[in-house]
């Protein structure tokens, strides 16, 4: 099981604010906005594995395997839209939406059979 608070992201702007074209606008913060001010949702992931042996003879046996990742199928965000619309002075006109742009794997289930001899 993994549980953690959400990642923090910087809010960027949609235009160049400091007259430095070598730095993309997404890295230029609007006025009065600090670093790491946009939090993502908390992360929760539960993984499980089940294995069972079935004897065939004294020497041979079969093994059944079942594994799952993120069994609760929780959306675990790794990236968000952090670009705010600003005016020419750097004041926020439309805040960043914070919509998810990246996430960890959703529920994965893997089944298998192994023969031991």
N, C-alpha and C positions, 0 to 999 in steps of 0.2 A: 504494500500500500504506500502511496505517496500523496501527501497533502501539504500544500504550501500556499502562502499568500501570493497574489498575482504579481507579475513583473511590473516595473515602473518604466514609463516611456517619456521622452522629451516631446514637447509640443513644438512643431516647426511652423513656418509660414509658407505662403504660396508665392512670395516675391522676395527679391534681394533687398535686405534692409540696411546693410552696413556698407554698401557700395563696393563690395568685394565679390566680383563674379567668379572667382576661383572656388568659392564655397557654395554648394547648392542651397537653394532657398529652404529646403526641408530641414536643414541644419541651423537655420537662423531663427532664433526664438522671437516671438512678438514681445511688445513692451510689457513689463511687469509680470513676466512669466518665468518662474524658476525652473531649475533642472528637475527631471523625474517627477513631473506633476500629474501625469496621466496614468492612473493605475488600471491594470487589466483584472479580469475576474480571477478568483482563487483557482488553484490547480488541485484536482483530486483524481487519482488513478488507482484502480484496484486490479491487480494481476493475479492469476491463479493457474495452478498446474495440478493435474491428476494423473497418476500412473498406477496400473494394476497388472499383475502377472497372472497368467493362466497356464498351469502346468499341462504339458501334453504327454510327456513320458518323464522318466527320472532325469534324463539328460537334456531334453528339449522343452522349451517354454516360449509362449508368446506374451508380448507386453502391449497393452493398450495405453496410448498417451492422449491426453487432451490438455491443451494450453490456451489461455486466453489473455489478451492484453486489453486494458480499459473495459472491464466487464460491465461497468455501469454506463458506458457510452457517454461519458461527460465531455463536453467541449472544453479542451484545455488550450487556451489562446497563447500563442507565442509572438504574435505581431498584431498591431492595431493601426488604423488610419489616424495618424497624429498631426495631420496638416490642417492648420487653421487658416481661414481666409482673413487677410488683413488689408487695411487701407495703406496709403503711401507713407503715413507716419508710423506704421507698425502697430496700430490699435486693432484689436480683434473685432472683425465684423461678423463672422460666422465661426463659432468654436469648432474644434476638431470633433469628428463624430465618434471616434473611439471604436468604430466597427472592426471586427476581427478580419485580419488579412492573412493570417497564418495560424495553424493549430497543430497539435501533436496528433498521432494516429488515433482514429476512432476504434471502435471495438473490432478486434481481430480474433478469430478462433482457428485453431490448428488441431487437426486430429491425425493420429498416426498409429501404425502397428509395427512392432519390431519382433523379429524372430531370433531367439537366443539358442545357440547350439554349442 
